[in-house]
Amino acid sequence: MEKVRLKRAQGIKMNKVVLAYSGGLDTSIIVKWLQDTYQCEVVTFTADIGQGEEVEPARAKAIASGVKEIYIEDLREEFARDFVFPMFRANAIYEGEYLLGTSIARPLISKRLVEIAREVGADAISHGATGKGNDQVRFELNAYALDADIQVIAPWREWELSSRESLMNFAESHGIEIDYQKQNKKSPYSMDANLLHISYEGDILEDPWAEPEDDMWRWTVSPENAPDQAEYIELTYSKGDIMAIDGEAMSPATVMEVLNQRAGAHGIGRDDIVENRFVGMKSRGCYETPAGTVMLKAHRAMESLTLDREAAHLKDELMPKYAEMVYNGFWFAPEREMLQAAIDQTQAVVNGVVRLKLYKGGITVVGRKSDDSLFSEKIATFEDDEGAYDQKDAAGFIKLNALRLRLKALK
């Protein structure tokens, strides 16, 4: 067995640990590592949050690793309803580009890890996030917010396995079956998927000048190969959330599944970003977020019709801070909950229908209507408004707003 550093392991007795488990490379190795290093029983937790892959194979892999308590849960509706939809009421986007697909999934996983640990009487929880990334911070901050005394084991911060190649070698030497193991020695992309997105990091993407390979993308066709015929779609909103597509009522998770399929077929949702990680470094990642790209565009269109100007502008000012909280792992922090309450209060009037055109990677808003609309055609018209708006009033408005500017100009 490869030598490991026992930083936190030394002097700490762990009888049972709950591991966030996918059955992939990292977590398959972590099961064995935890068993050997801590001499503990491992409980695995696998969440189906819409990653598009069967989660049941994780059960067989866990059993093969000697795991006796296995949790596999379908959390798609909870994820969409309680995490993604509230975030999109805020129009959250990090650094102007990232729709927070990975970030928003971590609070739910942390929540269930803590809950399961309580149920089974575990001494600690564990995850497969590396010591370089944001996910370690997100998992642990969210866990500590729910249980101040929870113990966390982060193998990447303890062992000496320093690369994906070394993980594969460890797996081979310990008889652990891993996808891609028998393929060439080139490491696969590091991918994370859920209902909101799929992300790609590593390999050639570590060079920010290198263009992603065409066969990397899994959810979207290239815009060049998208249909030549545009597709129209209507989204019905109630209190800031999509309730129906083309008049058909759907659950939050189903809404996202349908939008991923329909938008992805038109090449919508690809992005290639260099972002600032919370831990301090810059990171390059590629993302496919078809549903989220549509949802952001449509929600802003619905708000443009129904929100008061000052409420909308203040909401936009608060949004970057809200997005930063989600990105950094402060979902359960009081400041995020405070902002959420304020944002949700504005959504009472965000009701109606938005019509969009999907075409070759682009989304165009082509219609919006609402019983709560603040748009007045009678006042906004360029034709005769029959006295609804007295244009003479604008003179006083301009002079009052110009007063400080005129005073400055006199100096």
C-alpha angles and dihedrals in degrees: 000000000000114000115257134194111240101206101153095012096071111097094000119114115207120182099175133013129187111219127198095232132190100166089239130123101287101040095042089058092043091060091059093041093052092048092051100037101042098023086226139139112256122217113195126213120194119183125202102211095157101283089151096238131101110264096194093081085067087067093058091046092050092049090050087054092055097258113153102181112055126176118194113171136179103226099161097115094044090047094051097039102041103029116018099039095048089049092052091051083067093049085230118191125159119228090347095292118046116088092200097242096155095034096057094051095059099070092057093048091048090049093054093044090057093044093049091047088057092046096052098034094244123176095216148357126234138198139187099234116130125241091246101056142075097245095074088057094045095048093048101040090050091047094049090049088060099037118020093195100046115131117223127201114198107183094192088064093050113036130068096234097118106175143027089255091057089050091054091049090050090050093050094048091050097043095247113156111227133177112251090019094121095040122091119303093259108114116239121241116276101247134185123186138181138144091291102047153331119237132201127201137161134030112063090352089075085077104070090204094057116098115229116255114255093235092057093078113087109171104041137050116229111267088239090060096040119116118286089223118079119230125218123213132182122209121196117210132202118182092340097311129104109246102170143017117214088348095306114121114232139176117251093257092048090050089057094045092052093046092049090054098043097041094040090056088062095049093254123152108034119138137170112201142176105205137181110247119216089239090064110260132102117246133192119218139162122220140191112202107159099157094041093050090054093043094053093048094047096044093052089049091052091048092048088064100040111028124088111248097244093044090050093048094048090048089054090050091052095044099082090053091048091049091049091053091053092045094049096047104259099126093127094041118117093240093057091047090049092053091045091056091052092046093048090052089060092052096069089093098039094106131129142063131303121196118207136185117217116202134156099327096323136102122206124187106224101169145008133179136175141169084224094053117143091196113112115194090189092059099036096047122117088213127076108309092192092236098309090129124028106212091198088072089069092071094065092042091054095046093051092050091045095052097094091042092052091048089053091048090056092063 
